[in-house]
Each structure stands twice: as structure tokens, then as C-alpha cells.
């Protein structure tokens, strides 16, 4: 690696403090336009033009493949951090020795509407569990969604736990946050996109509609489901049939079942 290396040995270093703040605070990530991504797999997934800063532990440089892994960052400055300090700046319990600060990528509704003539959107209102959101994004990539649309009340997609659970899908699937999910649902329908709300009072089984046309699926909060206003704004309410005494499924599980029904019909 021919790029410049700068050693950091103190936890009071300003750059270390910034990383810790970015790990903990959504507002800090929003204000700086940056978020941390930890681990070798995620580092390899980051588009090179979105890399902002790279930190490695001293022991990471002892790896046989360290130079190869850092080659995409070759001419840039790399911060080499004392092992104990590196651990303090990470969100994971067993850090792999590499952490990058990545530039956020903001999309607009107009941009995602222009991606496909027969779009397939996944929408989520007020999800609070990071694992659910990350799983939905990752499953959505597998099911072929065009984009993910999130309400402003949904957990931050750039939080460390969400990023890890997406397994890199964060860098490949377009997504955006919207101020008003009900208004967005109405707007999509004006554009000819049917919006199907997953709802316990759904009028039809989820596998009955024709999803080969432009479609969007909408799931709600883990405990409360969709708000009444958003549910009323949708084209149709659909339900996943339940046996036994189960009332509903986990949000990510429900979304996965729905998305793969669209995938089945379209393929």
C-alpha cells in the first residue's frame, strides 16, 4: 500500500471521537452525511467513490491479505489505530480490524420512479427494529424490488445494526425516507402503481392480486401495524392467512412472504 499512513494511539483523538459519535447518534450521521461501516465484507462492498475515511487496527496490518484488501484505497491516507483504541470506536464486540466512513446517498422519489416502467416497491411505516429493517432490505434485493420507501418514523437505515444486517444490500438497493407515507401512497397510485397494504383486516389473501403490473407492498410498525390514515390511502388491503392461534407474523417475515409472491408471479 503506497498511500499515506497516519498512526492514532489515543482514544481522545478527534477522529476517534467523531467515529464514536457517528456510531451512536442519528443526528450526527445526518449532519455530516457520513456513516461508519465495519468489517471486511462490508468494506469490500462499498462503492469506491463513496469511501471517505478508512481506519485499520495495528494487528489488521499483520494479515497476509491486508495490502490486497486496502488496494482500492491505495493512494489515500489510512489511519492506523492502536488495537485497544480501535475496539473502543467499534459497535461490534469482535471487530475485524477495518472500519470506513462512508458518504450517505440520498435519493428522491422522482429518481426511484424513473428506474423501471413496471416498478416493484417495498414500503415500511414506522418500523423500529434495526434487524427487521436490515432483513427487509436484504430480502428485498433477493426478491428483486426496485426500491425501498420508508416513513420518517422508521429506524435509521444507517445505524450500525441495520447496516450489518443488510450484508451489503444497503449499497445496491435504492431507498429513501418520505415525510408522509399516506401522501406517498396516494402519489404512487396517481402514477399507476397499485399500493397493497398488509393488514390484519385485509379483504383478500396476499396471493390473489396480480402483481405483474406496477406494484408496491406496504407493512407497518411491529406492534401497531399501519396507521389508519396510511391504510386508508392504499389501493387494497391484503392478508397472510393464519392457522392456530397466531395473530400475525414478524414484520420482516411478513414482508419476505409478500415480496417473494411478487417475485414468483413476475418470474
N, C-alpha and C positions, 0 to 999 in steps of 0.2 A: 504494500500500500504506500503510494508516494505522497498522499495528501498530508497535510499538517496534523500533528497530534498534540493535544494540549492536556496536561495532567491536572486532575482535580482530586485533592486529598481531603478536603474539608466539607462537612455537611452544611456549613454556613455559607458556602459559595452561592452567589446569586442565581446561577443557572440551576443548581440542585434545588434551591428553594422554589424556583419557578416550576420545575417539573412536578414537585410535590403538590403545589397549588393546582396545577393542571389535572393531576390525578384526582383531587378531591372536589374541585369546585366547577360546576357547570358554567357559572358566570365568567370565570377566568378563561375557560375554553372558548366561550363566545366572544369575549373582549379581545383576545389575542388572535383568534382564528386558527389556533393550533390545538392538537390533542396528542397525548402520548400513546404509542403502540409498542408493546413489549414482546420480546421473543423472536426467535429465528424465523419461524414460519410466517409470522405477520410481517416481519421486515422484508422478507422476500416477495411478499405480495404488494407492497407499497409502490405505486407508480413513481418512478424516479423524480418526475417534475414536482411531486408533492412532498418530497423529503425536505425538511427544514434544518434539523439538527440531529446528530447521531451521537449516542453515548454508549460506550462499552466498558465492561469491568476489566480490571487488570488481568484477571485469570482468563477472560474470554480470549485475549490475545495469545494465550498459550495453546489454543485449539489449532489443530493442523489445518482446518479449513477457514480459519479466521480471515486470512487475506482474501480468499476467494469470496467469502460472504460479503466483505466490505468493498469489493471491487467496483460495484455500481456507484459507490460514494468516493471513488478513488482520489479525485483532485480536491476534495473538500476537507475542511477541518473536522477531525473526530476528537471527541472529548473522552479521554481515558480516565476512568473513575476508580478510586480505591474500592476494593470489594465491599467493605462494610458500609461505605457511603452509598455505593450503588444499590445495595439491598434496601437502604432507607428510602430511596426515591422510587422504588417499585411497588406496584399494587399486588403482585403475585408473591406467594410465600417462598417459592423456589425459583428465583429469576434465572433466566438463561444467559444473562450477561450482555444483552444488547437491547437498547431502547431508542426509539426515534420519536422526534416531534414531527408531526405531520400536519400539512395545511388542510384545513377543512374545505369541503367542496359543496357550495350551496347551489341548489337547482331551483328553477322556477316552474310553476305549473305549466306555463307555455312550453317550456323546454321538454318536459316529460310527455306532454300531449303530442309533440311532434315526432316522437321516437317511432311510433307504429301506427299503421292505419287500422289495425284491429287490436288495440291495447288490452292488456290484462293487468289491472292494478290490484294490489293488496292494500287495504286501508285499515288503520287501527286507531281507536279513540281511547285516550286516557289510560293506556297500558302503563303499569307501574313496575313490573318485574323485569329487570335487565335480561335475565335468562330467556324469558318469553320473547322479548323483542329481538334478541340476537338469533334465537332459533327460528323465528318467523322470517327474518331476512335471509338466513342461510337456506331454509326450506324453500323460500320463495325463489331463490336463484335456481335451485334444483327443479322447481315446477315451471320455471320459465316466465315469471312475472316481468312485466315491462318496467314497473317502478313500485316503490312503497311510499304511501302517503300517510303521514302521521299528524295527529292533532297536537297542538301546542302543549296540552296537558300530559303528553306521553313522556316517559322517562327519556333522558338524553341518550341518543344513539351513539354519541361519542364518549360515553362513560366507560371506564376500563372493563367492567364486567360484560357490557354489551359487545364491545369490540372483540374481546376474547371469544365470546360465544358465536360470533359471526364467522369465525375461521377464515377471514379474508373476503367474505362476500360483501362486506362494507365498501370495498374498493371497486366492486364490479357492478353492483345493483344501484341504479339511481334511486334517490329518496328525497323527500322534502317534508318540512313541517308546515302546516296551514293554520291560520288563525281561527277559522270557523269551519268545522267538519261538515255541519249541515249545509252551509252555503256551498262548500266544495262539492258535496254530493249532488246538489241541485245543478251546479255548473256542469259537472260531468254528464248529467242527463241531457242538458241542453246541447251538449256536443255529440249526443247519440250513444253515450255509454251507459248501459244499464248498471245500476248500483244495487247489489244484493246484500241485505243486512242479515247477519247471523243472529237469530233471535229465538228465545225460548217459546215465543208465541208465533213462530214462523208459520205461514199459511201453507207452505209446500215443502216436501223433503228436498234436501240440498242437491240431489242428483236429478231433479226434474227439469230445471230451466236449461235452455240452450245457451251454453257459454262460448260457442264458437264465434259469436258476434262480439263487438267491443263490450267488455265487462269489467266490473270492479266488485271485489268482495270486501265486506266491512265487518270487523269484530270489535267488541268493546272491552271495557275495563274488566279485570279478573273477577272482581266481586260484584259489581253492579251492572255489568253489561253496557249496552249503548244508552246514551241519554235519550229521553223520549223525543226530543226535538230532532236529533240526528236520525233516529229510527224512522220517524215520520217523513223525513226528507228523501228516503231511499225509494227505489223503484218497487222493490219487493222484499218481503221477509222470508228467509229460508231457515230450516231447522235440520239438525242432525238427529235422527231417531235415536231414542234411548231405551234400553232394556233395564230390567231390575229396578232398583231404587235410586239410580244415578240421575241427578237433575241436569247436570251439564259437565262438559269436559274442560280441561285446562285450555287456556286461550291459544297457546302455541299448537296444541294438538288439534283443536278445532280448525284453526287456520290451515294447518297442514292437510287435513282431510278435504277441506273446501278447495284449496289450491290444486291438489292433485286430481280432483274431479274435473277441474277446468283443463288441466294437462291431459287427462285421459280423453276428453271429448275432442280436444284440438289435435290429438295425435292418433 
